[in-house]
Amino acid sequence: MTTGTLTIDLDAIVANWRALAAMTRAETAAVMKADAYGTGVPRVAAALAAAGARKFFVAVAEEGVALREAAGPGAEIFVLSGHGETDTALIRQLNLTPVLNSPAQLRRQFDTLPGRPFAIQLDTGMNRLGFEWDDWAAVTDEVLAAGPRLIMSHLACADEVDHPMNAYQLDLFNQMTEGMRVARSLAATGGILLGPAYHFDVVRPGIGLYGAAPFGAGKNPLRLDIPVIQTRALIEGEVVGYGNTWQAKRPTRVATLAAGYADGLQRALGNGAQFWHGEQPCSLIGRISMDLITVDITDLSDEPASLCLIGPQQGVDVLAETAKTIGYEIMTSMGARYNRQYIGG
């Protein structure tokens, strides 16, 4: 097989969900956006449902198709983008719960799916999605009379524990929901770590399920191995890859691996990324191209069949730091060509 293998440890993901759940008295949901952050909704959602997760969140209604099949008819699936103009049939068919973000979405829900479940998102300062103060005040009584399943908001700076925006949003959320007998949710992974004041009734971990920042205490459930297609010997002075950006300063053995930016390996990883052969690091050299990358294996005692990019030696956050991005982008960019295999669960 000349594609990379992404191994996903379902037991580790479940352990991370349980560890986050143990930090709160709130019900712990699971965010399954972007195909479970690139790991595959069918197996991941089924494992979490078996472990006790009953609430799930997706970004758009279409993501609810695979999730409903995996999580079963009893799971509650919230759609964070709400009720769009073309979403009505899918929301009805799959019994999804749209998180309504505006007066227009509220009217669409009440006109086309009266009596069906819905949730509300409030904008507490992120200025992205949700009802603003005045719009919310105008419809509060109508909404509460219809019985929303959840009222939520989203923290903008939860990864920064001491950021003043956290306390500001918490205060505004409390003001906008004061006295309402409806389940409330403010915290994703970062918010869980901020403490009980942010937890309310439902918490929504996403990236934390995979042990990535800000939940650095979690287990790494991922391993990505890339096969070696060919090796060659270079003499001092020879160059590698597009643009001749890397030149050998010594006799060098180079391995060409079957992955590239089409598989989610951003070109920025060429600025110092390491692969691993057991405990031995090997430097990525030259430019990352669409389907191929080159790695210096001079210091290895043998010629490897594959090299490990994500695994025990480095998780997604190390790669993110190298590429000057975040672990979310590394995870959700992992390509469809990888052979995804599962252990545990």
C-alpha positions in Angstrom: 0.0 0.0 0.0 1.5 3.4 -1.0 -0.8 5.6 1.0 -0.3 6.7 4.6 -2.0 4.8 7.5 -3.8 6.8 10.1 -4.4 4.7 13.2 -7.0 5.9 15.6 -7.2 4.5 19.1 -10.9 4.6 20.0 -10.2 3.7 23.7 -8.0 6.7 24.0 -10.7 9.0 22.6 -13.2 7.6 25.0 -10.7 7.9 27.9 -10.3 11.6 27.0 -14.1 12.1 26.9 -14.4 10.5 30.3 -11.5 12.6 31.7 -13.2 15.8 30.6 -16.5 14.6 31.9 -15.0 13.9 35.3 -14.1 17.6 35.5 -17.7 18.8 35.6 -21.1 18.0 36.9 -22.6 19.1 33.6 -23.7 16.6 30.9 -20.7 16.0 28.6 -21.5 16.1 24.9 -19.1 15.5 22.0 -18.4 17.8 19.0 -18.2 15.8 15.8 -17.5 18.6 13.2 -15.4 18.0 10.1 -15.8 14.2 10.2 -14.9 14.0 13.9 -11.9 16.3 13.3 -10.7 14.1 10.5 -10.8 10.8 12.3 -14.1 9.4 11.0 -17.5 10.0 12.4 -18.9 6.4 12.1 -16.4 4.7 14.4 -15.6 7.6 16.7 -19.3 8.5 17.3 -20.3 4.9 17.8 -17.5 4.5 20.4 -18.6 7.6 22.3 -22.2 6.7 22.2 -21.4 3.3 23.6 -19.5 5.1 26.4 -22.5 7.1 27.3 -22.5 10.3 25.1 -26.0 11.3 24.3 -25.6 14.8 22.9 -23.5 15.5 19.8 -22.7 18.7 17.8 -22.0 19.1 14.1 -21.3 22.2 12.0 -23.9 21.7 9.2 -27.0 19.6 8.7 -25.3 17.4 6.1 -22.8 16.2 8.8 -25.8 14.7 10.7 -26.3 11.9 8.2 -23.4 9.8 9.1 -23.6 10.8 12.8 -27.3 9.8 13.1 -26.5 6.3 11.7 -23.5 6.0 14.1 -25.0 7.4 17.2 -28.4 5.9 16.9 -32.0 7.3 17.0 -31.8 8.2 20.7 -28.9 10.6 20.3 -29.6 14.4 20.2 -27.7 16.0 17.3 -27.3 19.8 17.4 -26.5 21.7 14.2 -24.4 24.7 15.0 -25.0 26.6 11.8 -28.7 26.5 12.5 -31.6 26.2 10.1 -30.6 27.3 6.6 -32.9 27.8 3.7 -32.2 24.4 2.3 -31.9 22.5 5.6 -35.6 21.9 6.4 -36.1 18.5 4.9 -32.8 17.0 6.4 -33.6 18.4 9.8 -37.0 16.8 9.7 -35.8 13.5 8.3 -32.9 13.0 10.7 -34.6 14.6 13.7 -31.8 17.2 14.1 -31.9 20.1 16.6 -30.8 23.3 14.8 -29.1 25.9 16.9 -30.9 29.0 15.8 -28.6 32.0 15.3 -30.8 34.9 14.1 -34.4 36.1 13.9 -34.6 34.9 10.3 -33.6 31.3 11.4 -36.1 31.5 14.2 -38.9 32.4 11.8 -37.9 29.7 9.4 -37.9 27.1 12.2 -41.3 28.1 13.6 -42.9 28.4 10.1 -41.6 25.2 8.6 -41.1 22.9 11.6 -43.5 24.1 14.3 -43.2 22.0 17.5 -39.9 20.4 16.5 -36.9 20.7 18.8 -34.5 23.6 18.5 -31.8 25.4 20.4 -30.7 29.0 20.6 -27.2 30.6 20.3 -26.5 34.0 21.9 -23.7 36.3 20.8 -21.8 37.3 23.9 -19.1 39.2 22.1 -17.5 36.9 19.6 -19.5 38.6 16.8 -19.7 35.5 14.7 -23.0 33.7 15.2 -25.9 34.1 17.6 -28.7 36.5 18.7 -27.4 39.9 19.8 -28.8 41.5 22.9 -31.7 43.5 21.3 -32.8 40.8 18.9 -32.8 38.3 21.8 -34.8 40.6 24.1 -37.4 41.0 21.3 -38.1 37.2 21.0 -37.3 35.9 24.4 -40.8 35.3 25.6 -41.8 33.6 22.3 -38.7 31.4 22.3 -39.1 30.3 26.0 -42.8 29.5 25.4 -41.8 27.1 22.6 -39.4 25.2 24.9 -35.8 25.4 23.5 -33.7 22.3 24.2 -30.6 24.4 24.9 -29.4 28.0 25.1 -25.7 28.3 24.3 -22.9 30.7 23.5 -19.3 30.3 22.5 -16.1 31.6 24.2 -13.6 33.5 22.0 -10.5 33.2 24.2 -11.0 30.2 26.4 -7.5 28.8 25.5 -6.0 31.8 27.3 -7.0 31.3 31.0 -6.4 34.8 32.1 -7.9 36.6 29.1 -10.4 39.2 30.3 -12.8 38.3 27.5 -13.7 35.0 29.3 -15.1 36.8 32.4 -16.8 39.4 30.1 -18.6 36.7 28.1 -19.5 34.7 31.2 -21.1 37.8 32.8 -23.0 38.7 29.6 -24.2 35.1 29.1 -25.5 35.1 32.7 -27.3 38.4 32.1 -28.9 37.2 28.9 -30.2 33.9 30.4 -30.9 34.9 34.0 -33.8 33.1 35.6 -34.5 31.0 32.5 -35.4 27.3 33.2 -33.6 26.0 30.1 -30.4 24.0 29.9 -27.5 26.2 29.1 -24.1 25.6 27.5 -21.0 27.9 27.3 -17.9 25.7 27.5 -16.1 23.7 24.8 -12.8 22.1 25.7 -11.1 25.3 26.8 -14.2 26.4 28.8 -14.2 23.1 30.7 -10.7 23.9 31.9 -11.7 27.4 33.0 -13.6 25.8 35.9 -17.2 25.2 37.1 -18.5 28.7 36.7 -18.3 28.2 32.9 -19.8 24.7 32.8 -23.6 25.3 33.3 -25.7 22.3 32.2 -23.9 21.0 29.1 -20.3 21.1 28.0 -19.1 20.5 24.4 -15.6 19.1 24.1 -14.2 18.8 20.6 -10.4 19.0 20.2 -10.0 17.8 23.7 -11.3 14.3 22.7 -8.0 13.9 20.8 -5.7 15.0 23.6 -4.7 18.2 21.8 -4.3 21.7 23.1 -5.7 23.1 25.3 -6.2 19.6 26.8 -2.6 18.7 26.9 -3.2 16.2 29.7 -5.2 14.0 27.4 -4.0 10.8 25.6 -2.8 11.0 22.0 -5.1 8.6 20.1 -3.4 9.2 16.7 -0.6 7.6 14.7 0.2 8.6 11.2 2.7 6.4 9.2 3.8 7.4 5.7 5.3 4.7 3.4 8.7 5.1 1.8 8.5 4.7 -2.0 12.2 5.0 -2.8 15.6 5.8 -1.2 18.7 7.2 -2.9 22.3 8.3 -2.0 23.4 11.8 -2.6 26.9 13.2 -2.6 27.8 16.5 -0.9 26.4 19.4 -3.0 23.5 17.7 -4.6 20.0 19.2 -4.2 16.5 17.9 -3.4 13.1 18.9 -4.5 11.4 21.8 -6.2 13.4 25.1 -6.3 16.6 23.4 -5.1 15.8 24.7 -1.6 17.9 22.0 0.2 21.5 21.1 -0.6 23.4 18.2 0.9 26.3 19.3 3.2 27.5 15.7 3.5 26.9 12.3 1.8 23.2 11.8 2.5 20.6 9.1 2.2 17.2 10.5 1.2 13.8 8.7 1.5 10.9 9.8 -0.7 7.6 9.3 1.1 4.0 9.0 -0.4 2.3 12.1 1.0 2.2 15.8 0.4 0.1 18.9 0.7 -2.8 17.0 -1.0 -2.8 14.9 2.1 -2.9 17.8 4.5 0.8 18.2 5.0 1.1 22.0 4.8 4.1 23.3 3.0 4.9 25.3 6.1 5.9 22.0 7.7 9.0 22.1 5.6 10.4 24.6 8.1 11.8 21.9 10.5 9.3 19.1 10.7 10.6 15.7 12.0 9.6 12.2 11.2 10.4 9.3 13.5 11.8 5.8 13.0 11.3 4.3 16.5 13.1 6.8 18.8 15.3 8.2 16.0 14.2 11.6 14.5 14.6 12.2 10.8 14.4 15.7 9.3 12.0 16.6 6.4 14.1 18.2 3.7 13.2 20.2 0.6 9.8 21.5 -0.3 6.6 19.5 0.4 5.0 18.8 -3.0 1.5 17.6 -3.8 2.1 13.9 -3.4 5.7 13.5 -2.2 8.0 14.5 0.6 11.7 13.8 1.2 13.3 13.0 4.5 17.0 12.7 5.5 17.6 9.1 6.8 21.4 9.2 6.8 21.6 8.5 10.5 19.4 5.4 10.4 21.0 2.0 10.6 18.5 0.5 8.2 16.2 1.6 5.4 12.6 2.0 6.8 9.5 0.8 5.1 7.7 3.8 6.6 8.2 6.8 8.9 6.0 8.1 11.6 4.8 11.7 11.6 2.2 11.6 14.4 2.6 9.2 17.2 4.2 8.6 20.6 7.1 11.0 19.9 5.0 13.9 18.7 1.4 14.9 18.6 -0.5 17.3 16.4 0.4 20.3 18.6 4.2 19.8 17.8 3.4 19.8 14.1 1.2 22.8 14.6 4.0 24.8 16.2 6.3 23.9 13.4 3.8 25.1 10.8 2.8 28.1 12.9 -0.8 27.1 13.0 -3.0 25.2 15.5 -3.7 21.5 16.1 -7.3 21.9 14.8 -6.0 22.7 11.3 -3.5 19.8 11.4 -6.2 17.4 12.4 -9.0 18.5 10.1 -6.6 18.7 7.1 -5.7 15.0 7.2 -6.3 13.7 3.7 -8.9 11.3 2.4 -6.2 9.2 0.8 -5.0 7.9 4.2 -6.0 4.4 5.1 -7.8 4.9 8.4 -7.7 1.9 10.7 -9.1 1.7 14.2 -8.0 -0.1 17.4 -9.9 -0.5 20.6 -13.6 0.4 20.9 
